[in-house]
Amino acid sequence: MKLAERLLDGDRRACARLISMVENNDKEAIEIIKELYKHTGNAHVIGITGPPGGGKSTLTDKLAKALRKENKKVGIIAVDPTSPFTGGSILGDRVRMSDLALDSGVFIRSMGTRGHLGGLSKATQGAVKVLDIFGCDYIFIETVGVGQSEVDIVKTADTVVLIMVPGLGDDIQAIKAGTMEIGDIFAVNKSDLFGAPKTATEIKMMLDMNPNMERKPPVLQVIATKNEGMDNLVDEIKKHMSYMQEANKLQKRRESNAKTEIIKLAEEEIISLILRKNETMGLLDDIAKGVAMREIDPYSARDKILDSIKDITI
Amino acid sequence: MKLAERLLDGDRRACARLISMVENNDKEAIEIIKELYKHTGNAHVIGITGPPGGGKSTLTDKLAKALRKENKKVGIIAVDPTSPFTGGSILGDRVRMSDLALDSGVFIRSMGTRGHLGGLSKATQGAVKVLDIFGCDYIFIETVGVGQSEVDIVKTADTVVLIMVPGLGDDIQAIKAGTMEIGDIFAVNKSDLFGAPKTATEIKMMLDMNPNMERKPPVLQVIATKNEGMDNLVDEIKKHMSYMQEANKLQKRRESNAKTEIIKLAEEEIISLILRKNETMGLLDDIAKGVAMREIDPYSARDKILDSIKDITI
């Protein structure tokens, strides 16, 4: 059976193989996704992010387990753009610790940086499509690190859960503008720690200050390690999806995400075009030499490069 | 007097203003840099990076002070792509703590994220050019954070100093492949801490394992807070520049950096072209709608967008 059919059929090994191919920017994988794209859109994609030490992976595990009780098929993508100075050990722990890996109804995949952050975002979005075709009802995109790039990746989900922890205290105001806005649901994890209600109140107050919100995101207190409040969180995640569908917002959000994705894909294609053209022409090398010699400035150099690709078939 | 002339004349306020304009992607600033680009290339650009807690900003301060004793004009760009979850407090400290800010022969500028990481890299490279025209003999690009994007920014320097600290111990092996390779000089800072010689030895051993190195980077032990070993480090920085010039490597490195910069600029221009075109045509909106409805896949959507800009003037 062909890889495409096996994936549609829910074959785990085909799924794993296709995600690897997507990570390697394999052309056959892209063709398969193109062919099967009409089978996507059924999964509820949930982004999970928050500050370091928030217990994101434990919480994701518990959510997955709660959904497994309903016999839902679950995919988890752990996104980890490894710091250049710490290696990938965190990610290793993530995979080792999860007993979910033994559950055939759950597909877990870790995504590290492949040279480039843009590449990580692309690989993640490709993996979401593969898991969607594979038949997942729910797909979690969980960030291990917490940089801007991860926030951008999580934004591509249908529902974004922002995990907070008590003791963040006054620092909530230090959370970068634009980050709070991506949260559809707030979960104050480790709520057995001192200060949890205060943190929850502070989040609510911050949300109240935003007059442009059509829907007030719920703020929950949970303890993922003790499985407390997780059913509640699952309910809120489902409620958010219903809201999005009823208010016709799901379509809007997916359109906006599609737009971002198309632009990124176009960007990448054009760059590869410039590099291919350069290989045959040596133009870029010559111009770069001129820039280094201060014979031409980089901005005029850019214009020359753009001129050079104007008349070739894209 | 015009802004361009004032900058060439070494006017600090003109310099500050132009860097701000560059950060805001101002067209007039680009025109000024184009006009004055032939006056760049004289500064020795030094990148400083390393793991968190390495004492990067203290070390940069001491290096700047050592160079000030020789009456050199120094620029410092502190690059801080603020984490979405921690705000910009580190950067504030950086600026407050530095008494260098009072020295008229030193120009310090902090660069935070402006919405986009690509933007940060571009703003930093623009600022380097402005400081070069301004007449700086040395320009430090110091990273506050330590993500992959910062490493990429630091790579654009003529000389890269990687700061390490004792106690990193076995973790040196956890440093991401490709990161060690960017170091032209290694400085083990805080060398009064236990384990400093061991760390230095480990770095040397790792460097020995790389057979492709034409020049073995020196590994120094320093204590920036006590100003110990800093003259040595300054010497090594200068020696590296001499080596680069004599071996004709400076030109090569600057060519390669120019190439990366030109490609990024072209990328950005093309995206802005796609967005401008979209405004008048609504094409991107329609196609994104189609993708969200699963009527067309994102890869075919990309091809349509690329087709649409083929015949317009870039």
Interface residues (C-beta under 8 A of the other chain):
Chain A: I30 I33 K34 Y37 K38 T40 G41 G50 P51 P52 P81 T82 S83 P84 F85 T86 G87 G88 S89 T113 L117 V146 G147 Q148 S149 V151 D171 Q173 A174 I175 K176 G178 T179 Q251 R254 E255 S256 N257 A258 K259 E261 I262 I263 L265 A266 E267 E269 I270 I271 I274 L275 L284 D285 I287 A288 K289 V291 A292 M293 R294 I296 D297 P298 Y299 S300 A301 R302 I305 L306 D307 K310 T313 I314
Chain B: I30 I33 K34 Y37 K38 T40 G41 G50 P51 P52 P81 T82 S83 P84 F85 T86 G87 G88 S89 T113 L117 V146 G147 Q148 S149 V151 D171 Q173 A174 I175 K176 G178 T179 Q251 R254 E255 S256 N257 A258 K259 E261 I262 I263 L265 A266 E267 E269 I270 I271 I274 L275 L284 D285 I287 A288 K289 V291 A292 M293 R294 I296 D297 P298 Y299 S300 A301 R302 I305 L306 D307 I309 K310 T313 I314
